[in-house]
Amino acid sequence: MTVSDNEVPVILERTDGVARLTLNRPDRLNAMSDAMLDLLVDHVADVAADESVRVIVLTGAGRGFCVGGDLDAFSASADTEPPSRGAAVEKLHRHMRASELLRSSHAVSIAAVNGACAGAGLSLAAACDLRISSSAAVFRSAFVDAALSGDFGGTWLLTRLIGESRAKRMAFLNEKIDPQTALDWGLVSAVHDPDDFDAAVDAVATSLAKKAPRALAGLKRNFIDAANLTFAEASAIEAQRHVDCARTADLVEAANAFLERREPRFTGS
């Protein structure tokens, strides 16, 4: 899909249970502007509230996924009066809801990392449930060399995704991590040639969107609980969700489809 450079900073498209969000500042490698982040939060909140959306795909236009904050904007603001600390924190935390919503939404989120992925862009990718990489991508923390400590939940997320040692290596040393290393570390689940990348992402998204909706959302909720609850607490809620799914028409459809060797047709009931 080609997105015009002249369109709005985030493009939202919905097709058959999949919401595709494209960060659209390709001339800046999709560096974050206030306008982009305002719109991104609105769009993610919108699709997170839409039960018909089963999968969210986040990607970037052009040759970059997202390189984080726009350093040109930081430099240009040096001669202007900064907002109060409280106002700055409030605005940033509002923008950081994009990460929170990607992680907490009922929909399975996929970061389709088509190119450079750094700073808060890496944090956004880490907030997604799955990350699929182009072989043309590169991953980098970038914060420390920009004289920043990090935002959008990157430290919390990366520690859980790749372990504390590797997360600290990325953060403190700011090394460029190539797609194969990202795959070896478990940061991404797959790497595809640029020519095959979009089709591979679409295949995963389409396959997930065809799953039983309550099972898909319940499974994601189990993972969210696993990060926040004790084992006993999570197990108790997991049992309730499993029983609820077992009482649906979709369970019967899954069994019949398996026995009849056909694709199931789930309705969410």
Secondary structure, 3 states (H helix, E strand, C coil): CCCCCCCCCEEEEEECCEEEEEECCHHHCCCECHHHHHHHHHHHHHHHCCCCCCEEEEEECCCEEECCECHHHHHHHHHCCCCCHHHHHHHHHHHCHHHHHHHHCCCEEEEEECCEEECHHHHHHHHCCEEEEECCCEEECCCHHHCCCCCCCHHHHHHHHHCHHHHHHHHHHCCCECHHHHHHHCCCCEEECHHHHHHHHHHHHHHHHCCCHHHHHHHHHHHHHHHHCCHHHHHHHHHHHHHHHHCCHHHHHHHHHHHHCCCCCCCCC
